[in-house]
Amino acid sequence: MFQFFYEGGWPGMSILTVELIGLLFAAWKAPAWVKEIGLLALISGFIYTLFGFRQAMHAIQLAGDISLSLLAGGFRAASIPILYGLLIYTVSLLIRMFQKPRI
């Protein structure tokens, strides 16, 4: 679990974790913000994925000729923040769904 945290880049994953904690706190204290915090996490994950792709492309440019397995590993590591952001967004939608008044 912590391996994904470090592979995804600790600054971005830390911000996403703070957003997850904020989401859980908002579910308790400010239910109207749950969906917005989930969207913020999704956008943050997307931005940090783009940063990861940028770093991977820069490393490829510096290295020149690389193997496909190395390229796939870089894309795998760069896609971790968006998956975490999607997970947080899904949690926000589930919380919002359970908080809505029943008919």
Biopython code that builds the backbone (N, CA, C, O; Angstrom):
import numpy as np
from Bio.PDB.StructureBuilder import StructureBuilder

atoms = [
    (1, "MET", "N", (0.810, -1.188, 0.000)),
    (1, "MET", "CA", (0.000, 0.000, 0.000)),
    (1, "MET", "C", (0.859, 1.260, 0.000)),
    (1, "MET", "O", (0.620, 2.183, -0.780)),
    (2, "PHE", "N", (1.857, 1.294, 0.877)),
    (2, "PHE", "CA", (2.739, 2.456, 0.916)),
    (2, "PHE", "C", (3.621, 2.529, -0.323)),
    (2, "PHE", "O", (4.112, 3.600, -0.680)),
    (3, "GLN", "N", (3.820, 1.388, -0.979)),
    (3, "GLN", "CA", (4.608, 1.382, -2.208)),
    (3, "GLN", "C", (3.909, 2.227, -3.278)),
    (3, "GLN", "O", (4.565, 2.976, -4.002)),
    (4, "PHE", "N", (2.584, 2.111, -3.380)),
    (4, "PHE", "CA", (1.837, 2.933, -4.332)),
    (4, "PHE", "C", (1.946, 4.409, -3.978)),
    (4, "PHE", "O", (2.028, 5.264, -4.859)),
    (5, "PHE", "N", (1.948, 4.697, -2.691)),
    (5, "PHE", "CA", (2.057, 6.078, -2.237)),
    (5, "PHE", "C", (3.371, 6.696, -2.716)),
    (5, "PHE", "O", (3.384, 7.822, -3.214)),
    (6, "TYR", "N", (4.470, 5.966, -2.566)),
    (6, "TYR", "CA", (5.776, 6.497, -2.979)),
    (6, "TYR", "C", (5.949, 6.475, -4.493)),
    (6, "TYR", "O", (6.575, 7.375, -5.054)),
    (7, "GLU", "N", (5.400, 5.455, -5.165)),
    (7, "GLU", "CA", (5.523, 5.398, -6.627)),
    (7, "GLU", "C", (4.719, 6.502, -7.300)),
    (7, "GLU", "O", (5.131, 7.030, -8.333)),
    (8, "GLY", "N", (3.576, 6.851, -6.721)),
    (8, "GLY", "CA", (2.736, 7.895, -7.301)),
    (8, "GLY", "C", (3.277, 9.292, -7.077)),
    (8, "GLY", "O", (2.768, 10.253, -7.653)),
    (9, "GLY", "N", (4.297, 9.417, -6.253)),
    (9, "GLY", "CA", (4.878, 10.722, -5.942)),
    (9, "GLY", "C", (4.303, 11.242, -4.638)),
    (9, "GLY", "O", (3.111, 11.534, -4.545)),
    (10, "TRP", "N", (5.144, 11.354, -3.647)),
    (10, "TRP", "CA", (4.640, 11.689, -2.315)),
    (10, "TRP", "C", (3.973, 13.058, -2.204)),
    (10, "TRP", "O", (3.048, 13.193, -1.403)),
    (11, "PRO", "N", (4.385, 14.090, -2.962)),
    (11, "PRO", "CA", (3.664, 15.369, -2.801)),
    (11, "PRO", "C", (2.205, 15.288, -3.268)),
    (11, "PRO", "O", (1.295, 15.739, -2.572)),
    (12, "GLY", "N", (2.001, 14.716, -4.436)),
    (12, "GLY", "CA", (0.639, 14.613, -4.963)),
    (12, "GLY", "C", (-0.217, 13.649, -4.174)),
    (12, "GLY", "O", (-1.390, 13.923, -3.920)),
    (13, "MET", "N", (0.352, 12.524, -3.783)),
    (13, "MET", "CA", (-0.402, 11.541, -3.016)),
    (13, "MET", "C", (-0.721, 12.076, -1.620)),
    (13, "MET", "O", (-1.758, 11.737, -1.049)),
    (14, "SER", "N", (0.160, 12.905, -1.070)),
    (14, "SER", "CA", (-0.121, 13.514, 0.234)),
    (14, "SER", "C", (-1.293, 14.478, 0.133)),
    (14, "SER", "O", (-2.161, 14.504, 1.007)),
    (15, "ILE", "N", (-1.317, 15.268, -0.930)),
    (15, "ILE", "CA", (-2.425, 16.204, -1.118)),
    (15, "ILE", "C", (-3.732, 15.443, -1.320)),
    (15, "ILE", "O", (-4.771, 15.842, -0.794)),
    (16, "LEU", "N", (-3.686, 14.357, -2.075)),
    (16, "LEU", "CA", (-4.885, 13.552, -2.269)),
    (16, "LEU", "C", (-5.343, 12.915, -0.956)),
    (16, "LEU", "O", (-6.544, 12.800, -0.712)),
    (17, "THR", "N", (-4.413, 12.506, -0.123)),
    (17, "THR", "CA", (-4.779, 11.931, 1.171)),
    (17, "THR", "C", (-5.409, 12.987, 2.076)),
    (17, "THR", "O", (-6.369, 12.699, 2.791)),
    (18, "VAL", "N", (-4.878, 14.199, 2.050)),
    (18, "VAL", "CA", (-5.488, 15.292, 2.818)),
    (18, "VAL", "C", (-6.900, 15.566, 2.300)),
    (18, "VAL", "O", (-7.803, 15.850, 3.087)),
    (19, "GLU", "N", (-7.094, 15.485, 0.998)),
    (19, "GLU", "CA", (-8.429, 15.674, 0.435)),
    (19, "GLU", "C", (-9.370, 14.548, 0.863)),
    (19, "GLU", "O", (-10.554, 14.793, 1.096)),
    (20, "LEU", "N", (-8.866, 13.326, 0.968)),
    (20, "LEU", "CA", (-9.691, 12.216, 1.458)),
    (20, "LEU", "C", (-10.093, 12.440, 2.910)),
    (20, "LEU", "O", (-11.247, 12.213, 3.275)),
    (21, "ILE", "N", (-9.161, 12.880, 3.733)),
    (21, "ILE", "CA", (-9.478, 13.171, 5.133)),
    (21, "ILE", "C", (-10.487, 14.320, 5.212)),
    (21, "ILE", "O", (-11.417, 14.279, 6.017)),
    (22, "GLY", "N", (-10.300, 15.342, 4.375)),
    (22, "GLY", "CA", (-11.255, 16.448, 4.322)),
    (22, "GLY", "C", (-12.633, 15.988, 3.870)),
    (22, "GLY", "O", (-13.649, 16.489, 4.351)),
    (23, "LEU", "N", (-12.666, 15.036, 2.948)),
    (23, "LEU", "CA", (-13.940, 14.485, 2.485)),
    (23, "LEU", "C", (-14.665, 13.771, 3.615)),
    (23, "LEU", "O", (-15.868, 13.955, 3.799)),
    (24, "LEU", "N", (-13.944, 12.962, 4.368)),
    (24, "LEU", "CA", (-14.565, 12.236, 5.473)),
    (24, "LEU", "C", (-15.022, 13.205, 6.566)),
    (24, "LEU", "O", (-16.069, 12.999, 7.180)),
    (25, "PHE", "N", (-14.247, 14.248, 6.808)),
    (25, "PHE", "CA", (-14.648, 15.259, 7.779)),
    (25, "PHE", "C", (-15.870, 16.029, 7.280)),
    (25, "PHE", "O", (-16.770, 16.339, 8.061)),
    (26, "ALA", "N", (-15.904, 16.336, 5.990)),
    (26, "ALA", "CA", (-17.040, 17.061, 5.420)),
    (26, "ALA", "C", (-18.301, 16.209, 5.439)),
    (26, "ALA", "O", (-19.403, 16.740, 5.583)),
    (27, "ALA", "N", (-18.156, 14.902, 5.298)),
    (27, "ALA", "CA", (-19.326, 14.032, 5.360)),
    (27, "ALA", "C", (-19.978, 14.117, 6.730)),
    (27, "ALA", "O", (-21.182, 13.902, 6.868)),
    (28, "TRP", "N", (-19.187, 14.427, 7.729)),
    (28, "TRP", "CA", (-19.705, 14.519, 9.090)),
    (28, "TRP", "C", (-20.190, 15.927, 9.416)),
    (28, "TRP", "O", (-21.252, 16.089, 10.017)),
    (29, "LYS", "N", (-19.426, 16.950, 9.027)),
    (29, "LYS", "CA", (-19.725, 18.321, 9.428)),
    (29, "LYS", "C", (-20.385, 19.184, 8.339)),
    (29, "LYS", "O", (-21.243, 20.012, 8.647)),
    (30, "ALA", "N", (-19.994, 18.998, 7.078)),
    (30, "ALA", "CA", (-20.498, 19.850, 5.997)),
    (30, "ALA", "C", (-20.887, 18.987, 4.797)),
    (30, "ALA", "O", (-20.153, 18.934, 3.810)),
    (31, "PRO", "N", (-22.037, 18.309, 4.874)),
    (31, "PRO", "CA", (-22.427, 17.366, 3.813)),
    (31, "PRO", "C", (-22.575, 17.994, 2.426)),
    (31, "PRO", "O", (-22.487, 17.283, 1.425)),
    (32, "ALA", "N", (-22.793, 19.285, 2.346)),
    (32, "ALA", "CA", (-22.949, 19.922, 1.038)),
    (32, "ALA", "C", (-21.634, 19.983, 0.266)),
    (32, "ALA", "O", (-21.643, 20.177, -0.950)),
    (33, "TRP", "N", (-20.520, 19.823, 0.946)),
    (33, "TRP", "CA", (-19.219, 19.919, 0.291)),
    (33, "TRP", "C", (-18.662, 18.583, -0.159)),
    (33, "TRP", "O", (-17.583, 18.542, -0.751)),
    (34, "VAL", "N", (-19.351, 17.506, 0.097)),
    (34, "VAL", "CA", (-18.805, 16.175, -0.164)),
    (34, "VAL", "C", (-18.496, 15.985, -1.646)),
    (34, "VAL", "O", (-17.397, 15.559, -2.001)),
    (35, "LYS", "N", (-19.446, 16.294, -2.500)),
    (35, "LYS", "CA", (-19.236, 16.090, -3.933)),
    (35, "LYS", "C", (-18.146, 17.019, -4.474)),
    (35, "LYS", "O", (-17.363, 16.621, -5.336)),
    (36, "GLU", "N", (-18.097, 18.239, -3.976)),
    (36, "GLU", "CA", (-17.093, 19.196, -4.450)),
    (36, "GLU", "C", (-15.682, 18.763, -4.065)),
    (36, "GLU", "O", (-14.750, 18.900, -4.858)),
    (37, "ILE", "N", (-15.527, 18.246, -2.862)),
    (37, "ILE", "CA", (-14.208, 17.765, -2.444)),
    (37, "ILE", "C", (-13.820, 16.545, -3.267)),
    (37, "ILE", "O", (-12.649, 16.376, -3.607)),
    (38, "GLY", "N", (-14.786, 15.694, -3.591)),
    (38, "GLY", "CA", (-14.510, 14.552, -4.460)),
    (38, "GLY", "C", (-14.063, 14.988, -5.844)),
    (38, "GLY", "O", (-13.135, 14.414, -6.415)),
    (39, "LEU", "N", (-14.724, 16.003, -6.382)),
    (39, "LEU", "CA", (-14.309, 16.531, -7.688)),
    (39, "LEU", "C", (-12.922, 17.154, -7.627)),
    (39, "LEU", "O", (-12.131, 17.018, -8.561)),
    (40, "LEU", "N", (-12.631, 17.836, -6.527)),
    (40, "LEU", "CA", (-11.301, 18.410, -6.350)),
    (40, "LEU", "C", (-10.239, 17.308, -6.336)),
    (40, "LEU", "O", (-9.168, 17.467, -6.922)),
    (41, "ALA", "N", (-10.534, 16.206, -5.677)),
    (41, "ALA", "CA", (-9.592, 15.082, -5.644)),
    (41, "ALA", "C", (-9.406, 14.481, -7.033)),
    (41, "ALA", "O", (-8.292, 14.114, -7.404)),
    (42, "LEU", "N", (-10.479, 14.380, -7.795)),
    (42, "LEU", "CA", (-10.374, 13.847, -9.157)),
    (42, "LEU", "C", (-9.510, 14.754, -10.027)),
    (42, "LEU", "O", (-8.658, 14.267, -10.771)),
    (43, "ILE", "N", (-9.715, 16.043, -9.944)),
    (43, "ILE", "CA", (-8.929, 16.993, -10.730)),
    (43, "ILE", "C", (-7.474, 16.996, -10.263)),
    (43, "ILE", "O", (-6.562, 17.051, -11.088)),
    (44, "SER", "N", (-7.251, 16.937, -8.952)),
    (44, "SER", "CA", (-5.877, 16.881, -8.427)),
    (44, "SER", "C", (-5.156, 15.632, -8.917)),
    (44, "SER", "O", (-3.990, 15.696, -9.307)),
    (45, "GLY", "N", (-5.848, 14.501, -8.895)),
    (45, "GLY", "CA", (-5.252, 13.265, -9.401)),
    (45, "GLY", "C", (-4.896, 13.365, -10.870)),
    (45, "GLY", "O", (-3.848, 12.876, -11.294)),
    (46, "PHE", "N", (-5.767, 13.999, -11.653)),
    (46, "PHE", "CA", (-5.491, 14.184, -13.073)),
    (46, "PHE", "C", (-4.273, 15.084, -13.285)),
    (46, "PHE", "O", (-3.431, 14.802, -14.138)),
    (47, "ILE", "N", (-4.181, 16.159, -12.515)),
    (47, "ILE", "CA", (-3.051, 17.081, -12.654)),
    (47, "ILE", "C", (-1.744, 16.382, -12.289)),
    (47, "ILE", "O", (-0.749, 16.524, -12.999)),
    (48, "TYR", "N", (-1.737, 15.628, -11.188)),
    (48, "TYR", "CA", (-0.508, 14.944, -10.794)),
    (48, "TYR", "C", (-0.157, 13.805, -11.738)),
    (48, "TYR", "O", (1.016, 13.454, -11.865)),
    (49, "THR", "N", (-1.152, 13.218, -12.406)),
    (49, "THR", "CA", (-0.856, 12.243, -13.453)),
    (49, "THR", "C", (-0.158, 12.911, -14.628)),
    (49, "THR", "O", (0.792, 12.365, -15.189)),
    (50, "LEU", "N", (-0.632, 14.086, -14.994)),
    (50, "LEU", "CA", (0.029, 14.824, -16.076)),
    (50, "LEU", "C", (1.458, 15.206, -15.696)),
    (50, "LEU", "O", (2.356, 15.166, -16.537)),
    (51, "PHE", "N", (1.674, 15.580, -14.422)),
    (51, "PHE", "CA", (3.035, 15.852, -13.966)),
    (51, "PHE", "C", (3.904, 14.603, -14.064)),
    (51, "PHE", "O", (5.069, 14.680, -14.451)),
    (52, "GLY", "N", (3.335, 13.459, -13.714)),
    (52, "GLY", "CA", (4.078, 12.201, -13.813)),
    (52, "GLY", "C", (4.419, 11.857, -15.252)),
    (52, "GLY", "O", (5.532, 11.414, -15.535)),
    (53, "PHE", "N", (3.471, 12.056, -16.169)),
    (53, "PHE", "CA", (3.756, 11.815, -17.588)),
    (53, "PHE", "C", (4.831, 12.772, -18.095)),
    (53, "PHE", "O", (5.678, 12.386, -18.900)),
    (54, "ARG", "N", (4.798, 14.007, -17.631)),
    (54, "ARG", "CA", (5.813, 14.974, -18.040)),
    (54, "ARG", "C", (7.192, 14.544, -17.561)),
    (54, "ARG", "O", (8.164, 14.627, -18.312)),
    (55, "GLN", "N", (7.283, 14.088, -16.321)),
    (55, "GLN", "CA", (8.563, 13.619, -15.801)),
    (55, "GLN", "C", (9.042, 12.385, -16.559)),
    (55, "GLN", "O", (10.233, 12.251, -16.840)),
    (56, "ALA", "N", (8.118, 11.482, -16.893)),
    (56, "ALA", "CA", (8.497, 10.280, -17.640)),
    (56, "ALA", "C", (9.006, 10.647, -19.031)),
    (56, "ALA", "O", (10.003, 10.091, -19.491)),
    (57, "MET", "N", (8.338, 11.565, -19.696)),
    (57, "MET", "CA", (8.776, 11.970, -21.030)),
    (57, "MET", "C", (10.121, 12.686, -20.986)),
    (57, "MET", "O", (10.936, 12.539, -21.897)),
    (58, "HIS", "N", (10.354, 13.459, -19.931)),
    (58, "HIS", "CA", (11.652, 14.129, -19.785)),
    (58, "HIS", "C", (12.766, 13.104, -19.570)),
    (58, "HIS", "O", (13.855, 13.242, -20.127)),
    (59, "ALA", "N", (12.497, 12.089, -18.773)),
    (59, "ALA", "CA", (13.502, 11.042, -18.543)),
    (59, "ALA", "C", (13.774, 10.260, -19.821)),
    (59, "ALA", "O", (14.913, 9.875, -20.087)),
    (60, "ILE", "N", (12.734, 10.026, -20.610)),
    (60, "ILE", "CA", (12.919, 9.320, -21.887)),
    (60, "ILE", "C", (13.740, 10.173, -22.839)),
    (60, "ILE", "O", (14.600, 9.659, -23.555)),
    (61, "GLN", "N", (13.480, 11.469, -22.851)),
    (61, "GLN", "CA", (14.229, 12.370, -23.724)),
    (61, "GLN", "C", (15.703, 12.384, -23.345)),
    (61, "GLN", "O", (16.566, 12.392, -24.222)),
    (62, "LEU", "N", (15.998, 12.389, -22.055)),
    (62, "LEU", "CA", (17.390, 12.399, -21.617)),
    (62, "LEU", "C", (18.086, 11.073, -21.876)),
    (62, "LEU", "O", (19.266, 11.042, -22.225)),
    (63, "ALA", "N", (17.356, 9.977, -21.703)),
    (63, "ALA", "CA", (17.969, 8.660, -21.847)),
    (63, "ALA", "C", (18.151, 8.251, -23.310)),
    (63, "ALA", "O", (19.061, 7.489, -23.635)),
    (64, "GLY", "N", (17.304, 8.749, -24.171)),
    (64, "GLY", "CA", (17.405, 8.372, -25.576)),
    (64, "GLY", "C", (16.636, 7.087, -25.845)),
    (64, "GLY", "O", (15.407, 7.072, -25.770)),
    (65, "ASP", "N", (17.336, 6.025, -26.152)),
    (65, "ASP", "CA", (16.708, 4.747, -26.492)),
    (65, "ASP", "C", (16.457, 3.944, -25.213)),
    (65, "ASP", "O", (17.395, 3.616, -24.487)),
    (66, "ILE", "N", (15.182, 3.628, -24.940)),
    (66, "ILE", "CA", (14.841, 2.851, -23.746)),
    (66, "ILE", "C", (13.989, 1.656, -24.137)),
    (66, "ILE", "O", (13.464, 1.595, -25.249)),
    (67, "SER", "N", (13.856, 0.708, -23.220)),
    (67, "SER", "CA", (13.049, -0.476, -23.492)),
    (67, "SER", "C", (11.572, -0.181, -23.219)),
    (67, "SER", "O", (11.225, 0.752, -22.495)),
    (68, "LEU", "N", (10.720, -1.004, -23.822)),
    (68, "LEU", "CA", (9.291, -0.827, -23.630)),
    (68, "LEU", "C", (8.857, -1.155, -22.211)),
    (68, "LEU", "O", (7.902, -0.562, -21.710)),
    (69, "SER", "N", (9.533, -2.081, -21.555)),
    (69, "SER", "CA", (9.154, -2.417, -20.183)),
    (69, "SER", "C", (9.431, -1.239, -19.245)),
    (69, "SER", "O", (8.672, -1.009, -18.304)),
    (70, "LEU", "N", (10.488, -0.507, -19.488)),
    (70, "LEU", "CA", (10.780, 0.679, -18.691)),
    (70, "LEU", "C", (9.723, 1.763, -18.933)),
    (70, "LEU", "O", (9.305, 2.447, -17.999)),
    (71, "LEU", "N", (9.301, 1.913, -20.177)),
    (71, "LEU", "CA", (8.251, 2.880, -20.515)),
    (71, "LEU", "C", (6.930, 2.496, -19.852)),
    (71, "LEU", "O", (6.226, 3.358, -19.326)),
    (72, "ALA", "N", (6.593, 1.213, -19.874)),
    (72, "ALA", "CA", (5.351, 0.757, -19.244)),
    (72, "ALA", "C", (5.391, 0.968, -17.737)),
    (72, "ALA", "O", (4.375, 1.318, -17.137)),
    (73, "GLY", "N", (6.541, 0.761, -17.122)),
    (73, "GLY", "CA", (6.673, 1.006, -15.689)),
    (73, "GLY", "C", (6.490, 2.472, -15.341)),
    (73, "GLY", "O", (5.893, 2.798, -14.314)),
    (74, "GLY", "N", (6.996, 3.354, -16.186)),
    (74, "GLY", "CA", (6.808, 4.785, -15.961)),
    (74, "GLY", "C", (5.356, 5.203, -16.099)),
    (74, "GLY", "O", (4.866, 6.012, -15.311)),
    (75, "PHE", "N", (4.661, 4.659, -17.093)),
    (75, "PHE", "CA", (3.245, 4.976, -17.255)),
    (75, "PHE", "C", (2.414, 4.412, -16.112)),
    (75, "PHE", "O", (1.432, 5.024, -15.690)),
    (76, "ARG", "N", (2.811, 3.235, -15.607)),
    (76, "ARG", "CA", (2.095, 2.635, -14.475)),
    (76, "ARG", "C", (2.234, 3.518, -13.238)),
    (76, "ARG", "O", (1.258, 3.773, -12.533)),
    (77, "ALA", "N", (3.437, 3.972, -12.987)),
    (77, "ALA", "CA", (3.671, 4.831, -11.817)),
    (77, "ALA", "C", (2.981, 6.183, -11.982)),
    (77, "ALA", "O", (2.492, 6.750, -11.004)),
    (78, "ALA", "N", (2.937, 6.701, -13.201)),
    (78, "ALA", "CA", (2.313, 8.005, -13.431)),
    (78, "ALA", "C", (0.794, 7.942, -13.325)),
    (78, "ALA", "O", (0.152, 8.959, -13.062)),
    (79, "SER", "N", (0.204, 6.751, -13.527)),
    (79, "SER", "CA", (-1.256, 6.648, -13.486)),
    (79, "SER", "C", (-1.802, 6.408, -12.076)),
    (79, "SER", "O", (-3.019, 6.404, -11.891)),
    (80, "ILE", "N", (-0.947, 6.211, -11.094)),
    (80, "ILE", "CA", (-1.411, 5.948, -9.728)),
    (80, "ILE", "C", (-2.210, 7.122, -9.144)),
    (80, "ILE", "O", (-3.252, 6.874, -8.537)),
    (81, "PRO", "N", (-1.785, 8.385, -9.290)),
    (81, "PRO", "CA", (-2.575, 9.473, -8.694)),
    (81, "PRO", "C", (-3.985, 9.602, -9.250)),
    (81, "PRO", "O", (-4.905, 9.928, -8.499)),
    (82, "ILE", "N", (-4.184, 9.357, -10.535)),
    (82, "ILE", "CA", (-5.547, 9.490, -11.062)),
    (82, "ILE", "C", (-6.424, 8.353, -10.573)),
    (82, "ILE", "O", (-7.625, 8.540, -10.378)),
    (83, "LEU", "N", (-5.852, 7.191, -10.374)),
    (83, "LEU", "CA", (-6.637, 6.093, -9.814)),
    (83, "LEU", "C", (-7.040, 6.393, -8.371)),
    (83, "LEU", "O", (-8.159, 6.089, -7.961)),
    (84, "TYR", "N", (-6.140, 6.982, -7.615)),
    (84, "TYR", "CA", (-6.441, 7.366, -6.236)),
    (84, "TYR", "C", (-7.502, 8.477, -6.213)),
    (84, "TYR", "O", (-8.411, 8.458, -5.383)),
    (85, "GLY", "N", (-7.378, 9.431, -7.124)),
    (85, "GLY", "CA", (-8.381, 10.492, -7.237)),
    (85, "GLY", "C", (-9.745, 9.946, -7.628)),
    (85, "GLY", "O", (-10.765, 10.403, -7.112)),
    (86, "LEU", "N", (-9.775, 8.969, -8.539)),
    (86, "LEU", "CA", (-11.040, 8.339, -8.919)),
    (86, "LEU", "C", (-11.651, 7.582, -7.751)),
    (86, "LEU", "O", (-12.869, 7.587, -7.575)),
    (87, "LEU", "N", (-10.819, 6.936, -6.957)),
    (87, "LEU", "CA", (-11.305, 6.223, -5.778)),
    (87, "LEU", "C", (-11.927, 7.198, -4.775)),
    (87, "LEU", "O", (-12.988, 6.923, -4.214)),
    (88, "ILE", "N", (-11.269, 8.329, -4.554)),
    (88, "ILE", "CA", (-11.806, 9.337, -3.634)),
    (88, "ILE", "C", (-13.108, 9.913, -4.175)),
    (88, "ILE", "O", (-14.047, 10.143, -3.414)),
    (89, "TYR", "N", (-13.172, 10.147, -5.480)),
    (89, "TYR", "CA", (-14.404, 10.665, -6.075)),
    (89, "TYR", "C", (-15.548, 9.655, -5.942)),
    (89, "TYR", "O", (-16.689, 10.037, -5.683)),
    (90, "THR", "N", (-15.241, 8.376, -6.118)),
    (90, "THR", "CA", (-16.257, 7.339, -5.956)),
    (90, "THR", "C", (-16.764, 7.294, -4.521)),
    (90, "THR", "O", (-17.963, 7.147, -4.288)),
    (91, "VAL", "N", (-15.865, 7.419, -3.571)),
    (91, "VAL", "CA", (-16.265, 7.455, -2.161)),
    (91, "VAL", "C", (-17.166, 8.663, -1.906)),
    (91, "VAL", "O", (-18.146, 8.565, -1.168)),
    (92, "SER", "N", (-16.834, 9.797, -2.514)),
    (92, "SER", "CA", (-17.663, 10.986, -2.312)),
    (92, "SER", "C", (-19.063, 10.786, -2.890)),
    (92, "SER", "O", (-20.047, 11.230, -2.299)),
    (93, "LEU", "N", (-19.156, 10.123, -4.035)),
    (93, "LEU", "CA", (-20.473, 9.871, -4.614)),
    (93, "LEU", "C", (-21.275, 8.896, -3.763)),
    (93, "LEU", "O", (-22.485, 9.059, -3.607)),
    (94, "LEU", "N", (-20.611, 7.886, -3.214)),
    (94, "LEU", "CA", (-21.308, 6.935, -2.342)),
    (94, "LEU", "C", (-21.793, 7.614, -1.064)),
    (94, "LEU", "O", (-22.918, 7.381, -0.621)),
    (95, "ILE", "N", (-20.954, 8.443, -0.481)),
    (95, "ILE", "CA", (-21.364, 9.175, 0.724)),
    (95, "ILE", "C", (-22.539, 10.077, 0.404)),
    (95, "ILE", "O", (-23.509, 10.136, 1.160)),
    (96, "ARG", "N", (-22.455, 10.770, -0.701)),
    (96, "ARG", "CA", (-23.541, 11.682, -1.107)),
    (96, "ARG", "C", (-24.835, 10.909, -1.347)),
    (96, "ARG", "O", (-25.918, 11.382, -1.002)),
    (97, "MET", "N", (-24.721, 9.721, -1.937)),
    (97, "MET", "CA", (-25.887, 8.908, -2.221)),
    (97, "MET", "C", (-26.569, 8.456, -0.922)),
    (97, "MET", "O", (-27.797, 8.444, -0.833)),
    (98, "PHE", "N", (-25.768, 8.086, 0.079)),
    (98, "PHE", "CA", (-26.334, 7.649, 1.342)),
    (98, "PHE", "C", (-26.851, 8.810, 2.193)),
    (98, "PHE", "O", (-27.680, 8.595, 3.078)),
    (99, "GLN", "N", (-26.386, 10.015, 1.949)),
    (99, "GLN", "CA", (-26.839, 11.163, 2.709)),
    (99, "GLN", "C", (-28.101, 11.787, 2.158)),
    (99, "GLN", "O", (-28.771, 12.544, 2.860)),
    (100, "LYS", "N", (-28.441, 11.487, 0.915)),
    (100, "LYS", "CA", (-29.642, 12.089, 0.329)),
    (100, "LYS", "C", (-30.891, 11.575, 1.042)),
    (100, "LYS", "O", (-30.942, 10.421, 1.468)),
    (101, "PRO", "N", (-31.883, 12.429, 1.165)),
    (101, "PRO", "CA", (-33.112, 11.976, 1.815)),
    (101, "PRO", "C", (-33.829, 10.920, 0.970)),
    (101, "PRO", "O", (-33.850, 10.992, -0.258)),
    (102, "ARG", "N", (-34.395, 9.972, 1.638)),
    (102, "ARG", "CA", (-35.135, 8.893, 0.957)),
    (102, "ARG", "C", (-36.550, 9.365, 0.630)),
    (102, "ARG", "O", (-37.087, 10.254, 1.290)),
    (103, "ILE", "N", (-37.131, 8.773, -0.374)),
    (103, "ILE", "CA", (-38.507, 9.127, -0.768)),
    (103, "ILE", "C", (-39.492, 8.378, 0.114)),
    (103, "ILE", "O", (-40.703, 8.530, -0.047)),
]
sb = StructureBuilder()
sb.init_structure("model")
sb.init_model(0)
sb.init_chain("A")
sb.init_seg("    ")
for serial, (resi, resn, name, xyz) in enumerate(atoms, 1):
    if name == "N":
        sb.init_residue(resn, " ", resi, " ")
    sb.init_atom(name, np.array(xyz, "f"), 0.0, 1.0, " ", f" {name:<3s}", serial, name[0])
structure = sb.get_structure()
